[in-house]
């Protein structure tokens, strides 16, 4: 690896390492919550894979948002901006829902079974994981977490 490439990688790790590791921790928690809810809806209640997946995503997005906002990007409690934080976060979540539901629908139709549905769900979300981190970092909370006041502001601040 060239020294220039090592320098770039080093700067990226230095700038993102703490939040990236916290994001990994939130991902582990969210995966456990989401997969547990998916299992309950699909295996216990008996919902079809696509519906079970949609319900699991809708439920698991709430703790994912709160943990990401408060723990990963250390935003102040309270002061949630619907247009600047909640809507974009949920749009990312539902982009993941659309992709994972499509993948789960195909896999459920071909293979059936709870394990194949759960693997399909996890695979779809795994592909979006780093994209979500970068979008959240650069468009939602990263700038304000780095001390830049140009980040998203609450709706009240924008109105006032």
N, C-alpha and C positions, 0 to 999 in steps of 0.2 A: 504494500500500500504506500503510495507516495506521501511525502510529508504534507503536501497541500491538501490531499484528501483526508489525511489524519487530522489536520487542523480543522477542516470543515466538520468532520464527524465529532471531534472534541467540542467544538463550539455548540453544535446542535445538542449534544448530550448535556453539556453544562446548562444550556438555556431551558431544556425541556425535561431533564432527568427526574426532578422531584415530582412535577405534575404527571409525567408519563407513568411513573411508578404508582402514584396515587390513582391515576386513571385505570391502571391494571387492577388495583385492589377493588375499585368500584365495579369494574367489569366482572371480577370474580363474584362479588356479592350479587350483581344484577343477573349474572348467568345462573347462579343457584336459585334465585327468586324466580326468574323467568322459566327455567327448566322445570322447577317444582310445580309452578302453576300450570305449565303446559302438560306435564304428566297428569296432574289432577283432572284437568279438563278433558284430556284425550283418553287416558286409561281408566280413570275412576268414574267420571261422569259419562264418558262415551261420546263426547262431541266429535264431529269429523275433524280431521287434521287442520284444515284451513281455518275453521271457526275457533278451534282450541288455540291455535297459534295467534290469531287476532286478539282474543281475550287475554292471553298471556302477555303479549306485547303491551296492550293498553294498561294492564295492571302494573307490570314491571317498569314501565316508563316513569311512573311517579317517584319511586325511590331512586331511580337512576338520575333523574333531574335534580332532586334534592341533594343527593350525595355528590354529584358532579359540581353543582353550584357551590355548595358549602365546604366540601372537603378537598376536592381536586383544585378548584380555581379560587377558593377562599373568598367568596363574595360575601358582603355584609348580609346579615340575616334581615329578613323583612324585604322591603324595597325590591319586589320582583317586577320586572317589566314584561308586560304581556307581549308587546310587539318586538321588543329588543332581546328577550331571553326565552320566554315560555314558548311562543309560537315557533321560533326557529328550532329550538330543541325538539319540540314535538314533531316538526316537519322532518327532521333528521330521523327521529324514531319511526315515523310512519313511512319514510322511504325504505328503512330497514324492514318494516312490516310488509310493505308491498313486495320487496324482493324475497323475504323469507316465506311469505305466504305463497307466492308463486312456486318457489322451490319445494316447499312442504306439500303443496297440492300435487305437483308432479310426482314427487317421491312417494307420497301416500297412495296415489293412484297406481303406481307401478309395484311398489313393495308392500305397502300397508304396514301396520305395526307401529307401536309406540317408539321403539328404538330408532327406526329409520326416520320417523318424523322429527325426533329430537336431534338426531345427527344432521338432518337437512337444515333445521332451524339454526343450529350452532354454526354450521358451515356458512350459511348465508350471512349471519351476523359477523362472523370472523373476517369475511372479505371486506366489510364496511368499517371495521374497527379503527384502523389508522386514519381513514378518511374522516370519520367523525371526530377523532381527536384533533386533527388539523383544522377542521372547520370550526369547532368550538374554540380552539386556541386562538385562531386568527380572526374570527368574526363575532364571537360572543364575549368571552370573558378573559381571554389571554392578555389583551392589552391593558385592561384595568387591573388584572392581577400583577402585571409587571410595573404598575405605577403610572401607566399612561391614562390620562383622564379622558382620552378620546374614545374609550370603549363605550358599550351600550349604557344608556342611562335609563332611569326609571321613567315611566309614563308621566308621573307628576313633574319630574325635573324637566322633561321635554315640553310639557304644557306651560310651565312657569317661566 
